[in-house]
Amino acid sequence: MLETTNPNNMTTEEDNSTVVINGEVLGNTQYMAQVIQNTTGADMFRIEPKTPYPTDHKILVDLVLEEQNQKARPELLNTINNLEEYDTIFVGYPNWWGDMPMILYTFFEQYDFSDKTIIAFNTHDGSGFSRTISTIQELQPNAEVVEGLSISCNQIQNAENEIVEWVNSLN
Ligand SMILES: Cc1cc2nc3c(=O)[nH]c(=O)nc-3n(C[C@H](O)[C@H](O)[C@H](O)COP(=O)(O)O)c2cc1C
């Protein structure tokens, strides 16, 4: 979740949620996904809510807590029409309050990943995956869920090689 698009004069919170590559501001998980895409040549689907999240950190943090408490299922902005064409899907998300964002629940409830391999990756600020791998397995009991790479937001700026090496080490 990009909390700013301005690479200059970031607050600590904005800095924690972004990585600046060649002057362009990307979300941490978004950047990780791009490196994976560049390494694999995979197609990319961005899990985005119909109602955009606020960029103000404090408002975002409160809203996310409320969504978790309410077990909200934010609507996806886009749909995937050709999931059957894919056997292996990398799915990435930030750690939000020790869980994945609620829209990931929407995503995994809306699509059937039976007989597919889900390689989960995430970014965080100390909590790693929390218990999200088990949660994804519960939501997709007929998929093979692989615990992939988890990168701290403090490391992401210099993590390109680590991500590439990890992708290349798979299968
Ligand atoms: C609402 C919110 C809640 C967060 N909760 C946690 C947490 O519980 N544990 C943790 O390690 N990091 C937490 N973080 C930090 C993010 O996981 C971290 O900054 C991540 O890299 C953000 O990725 P993004 O830029 O793709 O959104 C939280 C961040 C936000 C905005």
The ligand as an ORCA input file, in Angstrom:
! r2SCAN-3c Opt
* xyz 0 1
  C      -2.046     -0.880      8.798
  C      -0.675     -1.461      8.937
  C      -0.461     -2.457      9.871
  C       0.796     -3.066      9.980
  N       0.967     -4.094     10.862
  C       2.152     -4.748     10.902
  C       2.347     -5.874     11.769
  O       1.460     -6.285     12.512
  N       3.549     -6.503     11.744
  C       4.580     -6.093     10.941
  O       5.633     -6.704     10.949
  N       4.428     -5.019     10.113
  C       3.250     -4.338     10.074
  N       3.094     -3.262      9.238
  C       4.222     -2.839      8.389
  C       4.086     -3.347      6.959
  O       3.907     -4.744      6.926
  C       5.327     -3.019      6.146
  O       5.601     -1.649      6.171
  C       5.169     -3.515      4.705
  O       6.433     -3.630      4.090
  C       4.280     -2.610      3.878
  O       4.210     -3.122      2.579
  P       3.513     -2.315      1.404
  O       4.388     -1.128      1.097
  O       3.459     -3.284      0.277
  O       2.176     -1.916      1.899
  C       1.858     -2.631      9.142
  C       1.634     -1.573      8.245
  C       0.393     -0.988      8.141
  C       0.182      0.139      7.159
*
